[in-house]
Amino acid sequence: MPTPFSVSVVTPEEEVFSGEAELVIARSPEGEFGIMNNHVPFLAALVPGLVTIVSGGNRESYIVPGGFLEASGDADGYHVIVLADDADEAGDMDAAEAKQRIAQAQSDRDEDIDERAEAGMRAALARPELGRD
């Protein structure tokens, strides 16, 4: 049986989960990954989706719109911290609702990226060109 480690899921408003787990599963832009005790130190940006915490026979999943996951520590103090703007327990909803919430989070994220890109383009276009007389 894998050795448990400390896990926290935190939003700006509250600590949504705090406990021990043998495995944490999440998704980054590069794909899905799993963290077990003594994994190499790890920092990942999260994309909208599920963060699943496995402890014994229990699985708790949270829908996050994105955020970061940090894993570090030694054998005695290994921990995983998930920092997310929001985290809703997926166990309280059916699969269709969970998929819809993840799709909405992805859509919201894409809109934010588009707005930032447009603002960057407008700022670049507003700058006077250097070396122009």
HUQUI-V42131 format. One line per field, one symbol per residue. ss: DSSP state (H for helix, E for strand, C for the rest). phi: phi as a letter, one per 20 degrees, with the letter a starting at -180 (. if undefined). burial: + if it has 24 or more other C-alpha atoms within 12 Angstrom, else -. A space follows every 10 residues. Layout:
ss->???
phi->???
burial->???
//
This chain:
ss->CCCCEEEEEE CCCCEEEEEE ECEEEEEECC EEEEECCCCC CEEEEEEEEE EEEEECCEEE EEEEEEEEEE EECCCCCCEE EEEECCEEEH HHCCHHHHHH HHHHHHHHHH HHHHHHHHHH HHHHHHCCCC CCC
phi->.fffbfccdc dgeaefbbrd bdbcdbcdge pfbcccgmgg gbccfddgre ddddcmeecd dceceppccc caoegecfbc cddcfbbdff feceffffff ffffffffff ffffffffff ffffffffff mee
burial->---+++++++ +----++--+ ++++++++-- --+++++++- -+-+++++++ +++++----+ ++++++++++ ++-----+++ ++++++++++ -------+-- ++--+----- ---------- ---------- ---
//
